[in-house]
Amino acid sequence: MSQKYDFPKSFWTANVTELFERAAYYSMASFVVIYLGQLGLGDYWPSTLNGVLWTLIYFLPVLSGTIADQIGFKKALIIAFVLLFVGYFMMSFPVFFFGKSLNPIIEKEITAGIEVVLPVIIAILLIGVGGSFVKPCISGTVQKTSAGKATLAFAIFYMVINIGSLTGRGIAYYVRTQSSLTYIFVVASVCSIVALFVVLFLYNDPEKELGIKNDKPRKTIKEILINMVLVLKNIRFALFLLVSSGFFFLYAQVYNVLPLYLKKTIETNPPVDLYTMANPLVIVFFQLLVTKIFGKMKPIRSIIVGIIIISLSMIINVIPLFVEGGVYRDVLSILPLGSLFIVMTVALIAFGELFASARTYEYIGALAPKGQEGLFLGYANLPMAIGALLGGPVGAAIFNEIMCKDATRLENGLLRLQPESAIKGWLVLMLIGFASTVSMYIYNRWIERQKLAES
């Protein structure tokens, strides 16, 4: 074996752990809003709670990453997967332990009682806190064990994430079609237990394995909060967080608006897990090509291209509305035309992600004051947290109040949307993206002028 692939054991076990963690998360991610809606949480709470879950996962690493540094990655990962196992399993409590049945139709009214709401809220908190520990521990292990091969190490890591995503979705599809939707949380729980066993019996802290002495001073919670204020007081960085959150607002709709659109207007039992496989598949097959062709593009231009792509991915869903048979038109006896365009939307969003996500870290590194790059990069996930927090309730409002306005109920329970209302809804989503694009361009021009004035 060539020396360039000779990574230590902790590198590989960390990647295996990440594979099962991602499999756990994506086995249920595409159906959270549908599941909560069928439990009787109404039109808005499913998306809002899903937004809170994403916000916890992407905001809390600021704190959980520091705790992990203090107690060691192995202990932190053990805690994480115990929390994840309990959290995923608790999501199934209303059905398995309290005898609740899933309503085939998602109703507007909230009919769920405390026996549904309480375990769901506890589950979301546990999954959010547990998930927030995993990313800094695994990415930290990859960084510490890369030994001068960081590009290759993170390429493998990124590939593993997408393999885990595909695996989780595939297993969940098979299990839920053989049983019921609630069993996706059993899949997530089992994947979490497997990851826990990998950590317990195979994973070692990279410092111990490589004999590295950790001389980094341990930060207190007070210091973390002071650093957060320091970072957010930087006007350039705070404005960038706001203008870049538009991309992640639209990205969050893959797990908010798109599942609801499929379930409530196109198919009574849509295979959302299979449809959203388009995201990791595009990334796996096109990541190297996009990087090779566009890797030299300036980060800000690449981010703007990514936002434009994700904006256009929304508006293409108006096309089936002008075709004979509309969104219900059968395509090769495989899927409805409306569902095909949702798959295309997910694929285009993945292309937008290839242009925008990685380059965001590069741009933040260049934006940070000299000597504080690491501190500012620690907050690089905040745009995702902001986009998710807003994306849940606002996405639900766009879908329910604009797209579904004056919709009629069909005999099979689906909503037949008024074309004008549906077009307005998709147009609003696209315009949010375009507003983010324009604001990003204006922001970059302002930054360039400031740099010229300072030089």
C-alpha positions as a Markdown table, in Angstrom:
| # | Residue | x | y | z |
|---|---|---|---|---|
| 1 | Met | 0.0 | 0.0 | 0.0 |
| 2 | Ser | 1.3 | 3.4 | -0.9 |
| 3 | Gln | 2.4 | 5.6 | 2.0 |
| 4 | Lys | 0.0 | 8.4 | 1.2 |
| 5 | Tyr | -2.9 | 6.2 | 2.3 |
| 6 | Asp | -1.3 | 5.1 | 5.5 |
| 7 | Phe | -3.6 | 6.8 | 8.0 |
| 8 | Pro | -3.6 | 5.7 | 11.7 |
| 9 | Lys | -6.4 | 3.4 | 13.1 |
| 10 | Ser | -8.2 | 6.3 | 14.8 |
| 11 | Phe | -8.7 | 8.0 | 11.4 |
| 12 | Trp | -10.5 | 4.9 | 9.9 |
| 13 | Thr | -12.5 | 4.2 | 13.0 |
| 14 | Ala | -13.6 | 7.8 | 13.2 |
| 15 | Asn | -14.8 | 7.5 | 9.5 |
| 16 | Val | -16.7 | 4.3 | 10.2 |
| 17 | Thr | -18.3 | 6.0 | 13.2 |
| 18 | Glu | -19.3 | 9.0 | 11.0 |
| 19 | Leu | -20.8 | 6.6 | 8.4 |
| 20 | Phe | -23.2 | 5.1 | 10.9 |
| 21 | Glu | -24.0 | 8.4 | 12.5 |
| 22 | Arg | -24.9 | 9.9 | 9.1 |
| 23 | Ala | -26.9 | 6.7 | 8.3 |
| 24 | Ala | -28.8 | 7.1 | 11.5 |
| 25 | Tyr | -29.6 | 10.8 | 10.9 |
| 26 | Tyr | -30.6 | 10.5 | 7.2 |
| 27 | Ser | -32.6 | 7.4 | 7.7 |
| 28 | Met | -35.3 | 9.6 | 9.4 |
| 29 | Ala | -34.5 | 13.2 | 8.3 |
| 30 | Ser | -36.6 | 13.1 | 5.1 |
| 31 | Phe | -39.7 | 12.1 | 7.0 |
| 32 | Val | -39.6 | 14.1 | 10.2 |
| 33 | Val | -42.1 | 16.7 | 9.2 |
| 34 | Ile | -44.4 | 14.1 | 7.7 |
| 35 | Tyr | -44.2 | 11.9 | 10.8 |
| 36 | Leu | -44.9 | 14.7 | 13.1 |
| 37 | Gly | -47.7 | 16.0 | 10.9 |
| 38 | Gln | -49.3 | 12.5 | 10.9 |
| 39 | Leu | -49.1 | 12.4 | 14.7 |
| 40 | Gly | -51.4 | 15.4 | 14.8 |
| 41 | Leu | -49.0 | 18.4 | 15.3 |
| 42 | Gly | -50.7 | 20.5 | 12.7 |
| 43 | Asp | -49.4 | 22.6 | 9.8 |
| 44 | Tyr | -46.6 | 24.5 | 11.6 |
| 45 | Trp | -45.2 | 22.6 | 14.5 |
| 46 | Pro | -43.6 | 19.8 | 12.5 |
| 47 | Ser | -41.4 | 22.2 | 10.4 |
| 48 | Thr | -40.7 | 24.4 | 13.4 |
| 49 | Leu | -39.5 | 21.5 | 15.5 |
| 50 | Asn | -37.4 | 20.2 | 12.6 |
| 51 | Gly | -35.8 | 23.7 | 12.3 |
| 52 | Val | -35.1 | 23.6 | 16.1 |
| 53 | Leu | -33.4 | 20.2 | 15.7 |
| 54 | Trp | -31.1 | 21.5 | 12.9 |
| 55 | Thr | -30.3 | 24.6 | 14.8 |
| 56 | Leu | -29.2 | 22.6 | 17.8 |
| 57 | Ile | -27.0 | 20.4 | 15.7 |
| 58 | Tyr | -25.3 | 23.3 | 14.0 |
| 59 | Phe | -25.2 | 25.9 | 16.8 |
| 60 | Leu | -24.2 | 23.8 | 19.8 |
| 61 | Pro | -20.8 | 22.6 | 18.5 |
| 62 | Val | -19.5 | 25.9 | 19.6 |
| 63 | Leu | -20.0 | 24.7 | 23.1 |
| 64 | Ser | -19.9 | 20.9 | 22.7 |
| 65 | Gly | -16.6 | 21.0 | 20.7 |
| 66 | Thr | -14.9 | 22.7 | 23.6 |
| 67 | Ile | -16.3 | 20.2 | 26.1 |
| 68 | Ala | -15.1 | 17.4 | 23.9 |
| 69 | Asp | -11.6 | 18.9 | 23.9 |
| 70 | Gln | -11.7 | 18.9 | 27.7 |
| 71 | Ile | -13.0 | 15.4 | 28.3 |
| 72 | Gly | -11.5 | 13.7 | 25.3 |
| 73 | Phe | -13.1 | 12.7 | 22.0 |
| 74 | Lys | -13.8 | 9.1 | 23.0 |
| 75 | Lys | -15.8 | 10.0 | 26.1 |
| 76 | Ala | -17.6 | 12.8 | 24.2 |
| 77 | Leu | -18.6 | 10.3 | 21.4 |
| 78 | Ile | -19.8 | 7.8 | 24.0 |
| 79 | Ile | -22.1 | 10.4 | 25.5 |
| 80 | Ala | -23.2 | 11.5 | 22.1 |
| 81 | Phe | -24.3 | 8.1 | 20.9 |
| 82 | Val | -26.1 | 7.3 | 24.1 |
| 83 | Leu | -28.0 | 10.5 | 23.7 |
| 84 | Leu | -28.7 | 9.8 | 20.0 |
| 85 | Phe | -29.9 | 6.3 | 20.7 |
| 86 | Val | -32.3 | 7.4 | 23.4 |
| 87 | Gly | -33.4 | 10.4 | 21.3 |
| 88 | Tyr | -34.2 | 8.5 | 18.1 |
| 89 | Phe | -36.0 | 5.7 | 20.1 |
| 90 | Met | -38.1 | 8.3 | 21.9 |
| 91 | Met | -39.3 | 9.7 | 18.6 |
| 92 | Ser | -41.2 | 6.3 | 18.2 |
| 93 | Phe | -42.7 | 6.4 | 21.8 |
| 94 | Pro | -46.1 | 8.0 | 20.8 |
| 95 | Val | -46.7 | 5.0 | 18.4 |
| 96 | Phe | -45.0 | 2.1 | 20.1 |
| 97 | Phe | -45.7 | 2.9 | 23.7 |
| 98 | Phe | -48.7 | 5.2 | 23.8 |
| 99 | Gly | -50.7 | 3.5 | 21.0 |
| 100 | Lys | -51.0 | 6.5 | 18.7 |
| 101 | Ser | -51.8 | 5.8 | 15.1 |
| 102 | Leu | -50.4 | 7.9 | 12.2 |
| 103 | Asn | -53.1 | 9.8 | 10.4 |
| 104 | Pro | -52.7 | 9.1 | 6.6 |
| 105 | Ile | -53.7 | 12.8 | 6.0 |
| 106 | Ile | -51.9 | 15.7 | 7.7 |
| 107 | Glu | -54.5 | 17.9 | 9.1 |
| 108 | Lys | -54.3 | 21.7 | 9.9 |
| 109 | Glu | -55.5 | 21.4 | 13.4 |
| 110 | Ile | -53.3 | 20.3 | 16.3 |
| 111 | Thr | -54.8 | 17.1 | 17.8 |
| 112 | Ala | -51.7 | 15.7 | 19.6 |
| 113 | Gly | -51.8 | 15.5 | 23.4 |
| 114 | Ile | -49.0 | 15.7 | 26.0 |
| 115 | Glu | -48.2 | 12.0 | 25.4 |
| 116 | Val | -47.1 | 12.9 | 21.9 |
| 117 | Val | -45.7 | 16.4 | 22.4 |
| 118 | Leu | -43.5 | 15.6 | 25.4 |
| 119 | Pro | -41.5 | 12.6 | 24.1 |
| 120 | Val | -41.1 | 14.4 | 20.7 |
| 121 | Ile | -39.6 | 17.5 | 22.3 |
| 122 | Ile | -37.3 | 15.5 | 24.6 |
| 123 | Ala | -36.2 | 13.4 | 21.6 |
| 124 | Ile | -35.4 | 16.5 | 19.5 |
| 125 | Leu | -33.4 | 18.0 | 22.4 |
| 126 | Leu | -31.4 | 14.7 | 22.9 |
| 127 | Ile | -30.8 | 14.3 | 19.1 |
| 128 | Gly | -29.7 | 17.9 | 18.8 |
| 129 | Val | -27.3 | 17.8 | 21.8 |
| 130 | Gly | -26.0 | 14.4 | 20.9 |
| 131 | Gly | -25.5 | 15.3 | 17.2 |
| 132 | Ser | -23.7 | 18.5 | 18.2 |
| 133 | Phe | -20.8 | 16.5 | 19.8 |
| 134 | Val | -20.2 | 14.2 | 16.8 |
| 135 | Lys | -19.1 | 16.7 | 14.1 |
| 136 | Pro | -16.3 | 18.4 | 16.1 |
| 137 | Cys | -15.0 | 15.0 | 17.5 |
| 138 | Ile | -14.9 | 13.3 | 14.1 |
| 139 | Ser | -13.7 | 16.2 | 12.1 |
| 140 | Gly | -11.2 | 16.9 | 14.9 |
| 141 | Thr | -9.9 | 13.3 | 14.7 |
| 142 | Val | -9.6 | 13.6 | 10.9 |
| 143 | Gln | -7.6 | 16.8 | 11.2 |
| 144 | Lys | -5.3 | 15.5 | 13.9 |
| 145 | Thr | -4.6 | 12.2 | 12.1 |
| 146 | Ser | -4.1 | 13.7 | 8.6 |
| 147 | Ala | -0.4 | 14.1 | 9.1 |
| 148 | Gly | 0.2 | 16.5 | 6.2 |
| 149 | Lys | -2.4 | 14.8 | 4.0 |
| 150 | Ala | -5.3 | 17.0 | 5.0 |
| 151 | Thr | -6.8 | 17.3 | 1.4 |
| 152 | Leu | -6.9 | 13.5 | 1.0 |
| 153 | Ala | -8.1 | 12.9 | 4.6 |
| 154 | Phe | -11.1 | 15.3 | 4.3 |
| 155 | Ala | -11.9 | 14.1 | 0.8 |
| 156 | Ile | -12.3 | 10.6 | 2.3 |
| 157 | Phe | -14.2 | 12.0 | 5.2 |
| 158 | Tyr | -16.6 | 13.9 | 2.9 |
| 159 | Met | -17.1 | 10.8 | 0.8 |
| 160 | Val | -17.9 | 8.7 | 3.9 |
| 161 | Ile | -20.6 | 11.3 | 4.9 |
| 162 | Asn | -22.4 | 10.8 | 1.6 |
| 163 | Ile | -22.0 | 7.0 | 1.7 |
| 164 | Gly | -23.6 | 7.1 | 5.2 |
| 165 | Ser | -26.4 | 9.3 | 3.9 |
| 166 | Leu | -27.1 | 6.9 | 1.0 |
| 167 | Thr | -26.9 | 3.8 | 3.3 |
| 168 | Gly | -29.3 | 5.3 | 5.9 |
| 169 | Arg | -31.9 | 6.3 | 3.3 |
| 170 | Gly | -31.7 | 2.9 | 1.5 |
| 171 | Ile | -32.1 | 0.8 | 4.7 |
| 172 | Ala | -34.9 | 3.1 | 6.0 |
| 173 | Tyr | -36.8 | 2.7 | 2.7 |
| 174 | Tyr | -36.6 | -1.1 | 2.8 |
| 175 | Val | -37.6 | -1.2 | 6.5 |
| 176 | Arg | -40.5 | 1.2 | 6.4 |
| 177 | Thr | -42.0 | -0.3 | 3.3 |
| 178 | Gln | -41.8 | -3.7 | 4.9 |
| 179 | Ser | -43.4 | -2.4 | 8.2 |
| 180 | Ser | -44.4 | 1.2 | 8.9 |
| 181 | Leu | -43.0 | 4.7 | 8.9 |
| 182 | Thr | -42.3 | 4.7 | 12.6 |
| 183 | Tyr | -39.6 | 2.0 | 12.1 |
| 184 | Ile | -37.3 | 4.6 | 10.5 |
| 185 | Phe | -36.5 | 5.6 | 14.1 |
| 186 | Val | -35.6 | 2.0 | 14.9 |
| 187 | Val | -33.2 | 2.1 | 12.0 |
| 188 | Ala | -31.7 | 5.3 | 13.4 |
| 189 | Ser | -31.5 | 3.8 | 16.9 |
| 190 | Val | -29.7 | 0.6 | 15.6 |
| 191 | Cys | -27.2 | 2.7 | 13.6 |
| 192 | Ser | -26.5 | 4.8 | 16.7 |
| 193 | Ile | -25.8 | 1.6 | 18.7 |
| 194 | Val | -23.5 | 0.3 | 16.1 |
| 195 | Ala | -21.6 | 3.6 | 16.1 |
| 196 | Leu | -21.4 | 3.4 | 19.9 |
| 197 | Phe | -19.9 | -0.1 | 19.7 |
| 198 | Val | -17.3 | 1.1 | 17.2 |
| 199 | Val | -16.3 | 3.9 | 19.6 |
| 200 | Leu | -16.3 | 1.7 | 22.7 |
| 201 | Phe | -14.2 | -1.2 | 21.2 |
| 202 | Leu | -12.3 | 0.3 | 18.3 |
| 203 | Tyr | -11.8 | 4.0 | 18.5 |
| 204 | Asn | -9.0 | 5.7 | 20.5 |
| 205 | Asp | -8.4 | 9.4 | 21.1 |
| 206 | Pro | -5.9 | 10.5 | 18.4 |
| 207 | Glu | -3.6 | 12.0 | 21.0 |
| 208 | Lys | -3.2 | 8.7 | 22.8 |
| 209 | Glu | -2.7 | 6.7 | 19.7 |
| 210 | Leu | -0.1 | 9.1 | 18.2 |
| 211 | Gly | 1.4 | 10.1 | 21.5 |
| 212 | Ile | 0.5 | 13.8 | 20.9 |
| 213 | Lys | 0.5 | 16.0 | 24.0 |
| 214 | Asn | -2.4 | 18.3 | 24.1 |
| 215 | Asp | -1.0 | 21.6 | 25.2 |
| 216 | Lys | -4.0 | 23.7 | 24.2 |
| 217 | Pro | -5.3 | 25.7 | 27.2 |
| 218 | Arg | -8.8 | 24.6 | 28.2 |
| 219 | Lys | -11.5 | 27.2 | 27.7 |
| 220 | Thr | -14.2 | 27.8 | 30.3 |
| 221 | Ile | -17.8 | 28.4 | 29.4 |
| 222 | Lys | -17.3 | 32.1 | 30.3 |
| 223 | Glu | -14.4 | 32.3 | 27.8 |
| 224 | Ile | -16.6 | 30.7 | 25.1 |
| 225 | Leu | -19.3 | 33.2 | 25.6 |
| 226 | Ile | -16.8 | 36.1 | 25.6 |
| 227 | Asn | -15.4 | 34.7 | 22.3 |
| 228 | Met | -18.9 | 34.5 | 20.8 |
| 229 | Val | -19.5 | 38.2 | 21.7 |
| 230 | Leu | -16.1 | 39.0 | 20.2 |
| 231 | Val | -16.9 | 37.3 | 17.0 |
| 232 | Leu | -20.4 | 38.6 | 16.6 |
| 233 | Lys | -19.2 | 42.2 | 17.4 |
| 234 | Asn | -17.2 | 42.0 | 14.2 |
| 235 | Ile | -19.6 | 43.7 | 11.8 |
| 236 | Arg | -18.1 | 42.2 | 8.7 |
| 237 | Phe | -18.6 | 38.7 | 10.0 |
| 238 | Ala | -22.0 | 39.3 | 11.5 |
| 239 | Leu | -23.3 | 40.7 | 8.2 |
| 240 | Phe | -21.8 | 37.7 | 6.3 |
| 241 | Leu | -23.7 | 35.3 | 8.6 |
| 242 | Leu | -26.9 | 37.1 | 7.7 |
| 243 | Val | -26.5 | 37.3 | 4.0 |
| 244 | Ser | -25.2 | 33.8 | 3.6 |
| 245 | Ser | -28.0 | 32.3 | 5.7 |
| 246 | Gly | -30.3 | 32.7 | 2.7 |
| 247 | Phe | -28.6 | 29.8 | 1.0 |
| 248 | Phe | -29.2 | 27.6 | 4.0 |
| 249 | Phe | -32.8 | 28.8 | 4.4 |
| 250 | Leu | -33.5 | 27.3 | 1.0 |
| 251 | Tyr | -31.4 | 24.2 | 1.7 |
| 252 | Ala | -33.5 | 23.5 | 4.8 |
| 253 | Gln | -36.6 | 23.3 | 2.5 |
| 254 | Val | -35.3 | 19.9 | 1.3 |
| 255 | Tyr | -36.5 | 18.6 | 4.7 |
| 256 | Asn | -39.4 | 21.0 | 5.2 |
| 257 | Val | -41.3 | 22.2 | 2.2 |
| 258 | Leu | -40.4 | 19.4 | -0.3 |
| 259 | Pro | -41.6 | 16.5 | 1.9 |
| 260 | Leu | -44.9 | 18.4 | 2.6 |
| 261 | Tyr | -45.3 | 19.2 | -1.0 |
| 262 | Leu | -44.9 | 15.6 | -2.0 |
| 263 | Lys | -47.0 | 14.1 | 0.8 |
| 264 | Lys | -49.9 | 16.6 | 0.7 |
| 265 | Thr | -50.2 | 17.4 | -3.0 |
| 266 | Ile | -48.6 | 14.7 | -5.3 |
| 267 | Glu | -48.4 | 11.2 | -3.7 |
| 268 | Thr | -50.2 | 9.7 | -0.7 |
| 269 | Asn | -47.1 | 7.7 | 0.2 |
| 270 | Pro | -44.1 | 9.4 | -1.4 |
| 271 | Pro | -40.7 | 7.6 | -1.1 |
| 272 | Val | -39.0 | 10.9 | 0.1 |
| 273 | Asp | -35.9 | 8.9 | 1.2 |
| 274 | Leu | -35.3 | 7.7 | -2.3 |
| 275 | Tyr | -36.0 | 11.1 | -3.9 |
| 276 | Thr | -33.6 | 12.9 | -1.6 |
| 277 | Met | -30.9 | 10.4 | -2.5 |
| 278 | Ala | -30.3 | 12.7 | -5.4 |
| 279 | Asn | -28.4 | 15.0 | -3.1 |
| 280 | Pro | -25.6 | 12.7 | -1.9 |
| 281 | Leu | -25.4 | 11.0 | -5.4 |
| 282 | Val | -24.8 | 14.3 | -7.1 |
| 283 | Ile | -22.1 | 15.2 | -4.6 |
| 284 | Val | -20.4 | 11.8 | -4.9 |
| 285 | Phe | -20.3 | 11.8 | -8.7 |
| 286 | Phe | -19.6 | 15.5 | -9.4 |
| 287 | Gln | -17.6 | 16.8 | -6.4 |
| 288 | Leu | -14.2 | 16.2 | -8.1 |
| 289 | Leu | -15.4 | 17.5 | -11.4 |
| 290 | Val | -16.8 | 20.7 | -10.0 |
| 291 | Thr | -13.7 | 21.2 | -7.9 |
| 292 | Lys | -11.4 | 20.7 | -10.9 |
| 293 | Ile | -13.3 | 23.0 | -13.2 |
| 294 | Phe | -14.3 | 25.7 | -10.8 |
| 295 | Gly | -11.9 | 25.3 | -7.9 |
| 296 | Lys | -9.9 | 28.4 | -9.0 |
| 297 | Met | -13.0 | 30.6 | -9.0 |
| 298 | Lys | -13.0 | 33.3 | -6.2 |
| 299 | Pro | -14.8 | 32.0 | -3.1 |
| 300 | Ile | -17.4 | 34.8 | -3.1 |
| 301 | Arg | -18.2 | 34.2 | -6.8 |
| 302 | Ser | -18.6 | 30.5 | -6.2 |
| 303 | Ile | -20.9 | 31.2 | -3.2 |
| 304 | Ile | -23.0 | 33.5 | -5.4 |
| 305 | Val | -23.2 | 30.9 | -8.1 |
| 306 | Gly | -24.3 | 28.3 | -5.5 |
| 307 | Ile | -27.1 | 30.6 | -4.3 |
| 308 | Ile | -28.3 | 31.3 | -7.8 |
| 309 | Ile | -28.4 | 27.5 | -8.5 |
| 310 | Ile | -30.4 | 26.8 | -5.4 |
| 311 | Ser | -32.8 | 29.7 | -6.2 |
| 312 | Leu | -33.5 | 28.3 | -9.7 |
| 313 | Ser | -34.0 | 24.8 | -8.2 |
| 314 | Met | -37.2 | 26.1 | -6.6 |
| 315 | Ile | -38.8 | 27.8 | -9.6 |
| 316 | Ile | -38.5 | 24.7 | -11.9 |
| 317 | Asn | -41.4 | 23.2 | -10.0 |
| 318 | Val | -43.8 | 25.5 | -11.8 |
| 319 | Ile | -43.1 | 23.6 | -15.1 |
| 320 | Pro | -45.4 | 20.6 | -14.4 |
| 321 | Leu | -48.2 | 23.1 | -13.7 |
| 322 | Phe | -48.2 | 24.0 | -17.4 |
| 323 | Val | -48.1 | 20.4 | -18.7 |
| 324 | Glu | -51.2 | 18.4 | -19.6 |
| 325 | Gly | -52.0 | 16.2 | -16.5 |
| 326 | Gly | -50.0 | 18.6 | -14.3 |
| 327 | Val | -48.0 | 17.3 | -11.3 |
| 328 | Tyr | -49.9 | 13.9 | -11.5 |
| 329 | Arg | -48.9 | 13.1 | -15.0 |
| 330 | Asp | -47.2 | 9.6 | -15.0 |
| 331 | Val | -43.6 | 9.5 | -16.1 |
| 332 | Leu | -42.7 | 6.1 | -17.6 |
| 333 | Ser | -44.9 | 4.4 | -15.0 |
| 334 | Ile | -42.3 | 5.2 | -12.4 |
| 335 | Leu | -43.3 | 8.4 | -10.7 |
| 336 | Pro | -45.5 | 11.5 | -11.1 |
| 337 | Leu | -44.1 | 14.4 | -13.1 |
| 338 | Gly | -44.3 | 16.6 | -10.0 |
| 339 | Ser | -42.1 | 14.2 | -8.0 |
| 340 | Leu | -39.6 | 14.0 | -10.9 |
| 341 | Phe | -39.2 | 17.8 | -10.7 |
| 342 | Ile | -38.7 | 17.5 | -6.9 |
| 343 | Val | -35.9 | 15.0 | -7.5 |
| 344 | Met | -34.4 | 17.5 | -10.0 |
| 345 | Thr | -34.7 | 20.2 | -7.4 |
| 346 | Val | -32.8 | 18.1 | -4.8 |
| 347 | Ala | -30.1 | 17.4 | -7.4 |
| 348 | Leu | -29.7 | 21.1 | -8.3 |
| 349 | Ile | -29.6 | 22.0 | -4.6 |
| 350 | Ala | -26.7 | 19.6 | -4.3 |
| 351 | Phe | -24.9 | 21.4 | -7.2 |
| 352 | Gly | -25.5 | 24.6 | -5.3 |
| 353 | Glu | -24.0 | 23.1 | -2.2 |
| 354 | Leu | -20.9 | 22.0 | -4.2 |
| 355 | Phe | -20.3 | 25.7 | -5.2 |
| 356 | Ala | -21.3 | 27.3 | -1.9 |
| 357 | Ser | -20.7 | 25.2 | 1.2 |
| 358 | Ala | -17.0 | 24.4 | 1.2 |
| 359 | Arg | -16.1 | 27.9 | -0.2 |
| 360 | Thr | -17.9 | 29.5 | 2.7 |
| 361 | Tyr | -15.3 | 28.1 | 5.1 |
| 362 | Glu | -12.5 | 29.5 | 2.8 |
| 363 | Tyr | -14.2 | 32.9 | 2.7 |
| 364 | Ile | -14.6 | 33.1 | 6.5 |
| 365 | Gly | -11.0 | 32.2 | 6.9 |
| 366 | Ala | -10.0 | 35.1 | 4.7 |
| 367 | Leu | -12.5 | 37.4 | 6.4 |
| 368 | Ala | -11.2 | 36.8 | 9.9 |
| 369 | Pro | -8.7 | 39.1 | 11.5 |
| 370 | Lys | -5.1 | 37.8 | 11.2 |
| 371 | Gly | -4.4 | 35.3 | 13.9 |
| 372 | Gln | -8.1 | 34.7 | 14.7 |
| 373 | Glu | -8.9 | 32.4 | 11.7 |
| 374 | Gly | -9.5 | 29.4 | 13.9 |
| 375 | Leu | -11.8 | 31.3 | 16.3 |
| 376 | Phe | -14.0 | 32.6 | 13.4 |
| 377 | Leu | -14.1 | 29.2 | 11.6 |
| 378 | Gly | -15.5 | 27.8 | 14.8 |
| 379 | Tyr | -18.6 | 29.8 | 14.1 |
| 380 | Ala | -18.8 | 28.9 | 10.4 |
| 381 | Asn | -21.9 | 26.7 | 10.9 |
| 382 | Leu | -24.0 | 29.6 | 12.3 |
| 383 | Pro | -25.5 | 30.5 | 8.8 |
| 384 | Met | -26.8 | 26.9 | 8.7 |
| 385 | Ala | -28.3 | 27.3 | 12.2 |
| 386 | Ile | -29.9 | 30.7 | 11.3 |
| 387 | Gly | -31.2 | 29.3 | 8.0 |
| 388 | Ala | -32.7 | 26.2 | 9.7 |
| 389 | Leu | -34.3 | 28.2 | 12.5 |
| 390 | Leu | -36.0 | 30.5 | 10.1 |
| 391 | Gly | -36.5 | 27.9 | 7.4 |
| 392 | Gly | -38.8 | 25.7 | 9.5 |
| 393 | Pro | -41.7 | 28.1 | 10.4 |
| 394 | Val | -41.2 | 30.4 | 7.4 |
| 395 | Gly | -41.1 | 27.5 | 5.0 |
| 396 | Ala | -44.3 | 26.1 | 6.5 |
| 397 | Ala | -46.0 | 29.5 | 6.2 |
| 398 | Ile | -45.0 | 29.7 | 2.5 |
| 399 | Phe | -46.3 | 26.2 | 1.8 |
| 400 | Asn | -49.5 | 26.5 | 3.8 |
| 401 | Glu | -50.5 | 30.1 | 3.3 |
| 402 | Ile | -49.3 | 30.7 | -0.2 |
| 403 | Met | -49.0 | 27.4 | -2.1 |
| 404 | Cys | -52.1 | 25.8 | -0.6 |
| 405 | Lys | -54.3 | 28.9 | -0.7 |
| 406 | Asp | -57.8 | 27.9 | -2.0 |
| 407 | Ala | -56.6 | 24.3 | -2.6 |
| 408 | Thr | -59.3 | 21.6 | -2.9 |
| 409 | Arg | -59.3 | 18.2 | -1.3 |
| 410 | Leu | -59.4 | 15.2 | -3.7 |
| 411 | Glu | -61.0 | 11.9 | -2.8 |
| 412 | Asn | -57.6 | 10.3 | -2.1 |
| 413 | Gly | -56.9 | 13.0 | 0.5 |
| 414 | Leu | -54.4 | 14.9 | -1.6 |
| 415 | Leu | -54.7 | 18.7 | -2.2 |
| 416 | Arg | -55.2 | 20.0 | -5.7 |
| 417 | Leu | -53.4 | 23.3 | -5.7 |
| 418 | Gln | -54.6 | 26.3 | -7.6 |
| 419 | Pro | -51.8 | 26.9 | -10.2 |
| 420 | Glu | -51.6 | 30.6 | -9.4 |
| 421 | Ser | -51.1 | 29.9 | -5.7 |
| 422 | Ala | -48.5 | 27.2 | -6.4 |
| 423 | Ile | -46.6 | 29.5 | -8.7 |
| 424 | Lys | -46.6 | 32.3 | -6.1 |
| 425 | Gly | -45.2 | 29.9 | -3.5 |
| 426 | Trp | -42.3 | 28.7 | -5.6 |
| 427 | Leu | -41.7 | 32.2 | -6.9 |
| 428 | Val | -41.4 | 33.5 | -3.3 |
| 429 | Leu | -38.8 | 30.8 | -2.5 |
| 430 | Met | -36.8 | 31.7 | -5.6 |
| 431 | Leu | -37.0 | 35.4 | -4.8 |
| 432 | Ile | -35.7 | 34.8 | -1.3 |
| 433 | Gly | -32.6 | 33.2 | -2.9 |
| 434 | Phe | -32.2 | 36.0 | -5.4 |
| 435 | Ala | -32.5 | 38.5 | -2.5 |
| 436 | Ser | -29.7 | 36.6 | -0.8 |
| 437 | Thr | -27.6 | 36.7 | -4.0 |
| 438 | Val | -28.0 | 40.4 | -4.4 |
| 439 | Ser | -27.2 | 41.1 | -0.7 |
| 440 | Met | -24.1 | 38.9 | -1.0 |
| 441 | Tyr | -22.9 | 40.8 | -4.0 |
| 442 | Ile | -23.5 | 44.2 | -2.3 |
| 443 | Tyr | -21.9 | 42.9 | 0.9 |
| 444 | Asn | -18.8 | 41.8 | -1.1 |
| 445 | Arg | -18.5 | 45.2 | -2.8 |
| 446 | Trp | -18.7 | 46.9 | 0.6 |
| 447 | Ile | -15.9 | 44.6 | 1.9 |
| 448 | Glu | -13.7 | 45.3 | -1.1 |
| 449 | Arg | -14.2 | 49.1 | -0.6 |
| 450 | Gln | -13.3 | 48.8 | 3.1 |
| 451 | Lys | -10.1 | 46.9 | 2.2 |
| 452 | Leu | -9.1 | 49.5 | -0.3 |
| 453 | Ala | -9.7 | 52.3 | 2.2 |
| 454 | Glu | -7.6 | 50.4 | 4.8 |
| 455 | Ser | -4.7 | 49.8 | 2.5 |
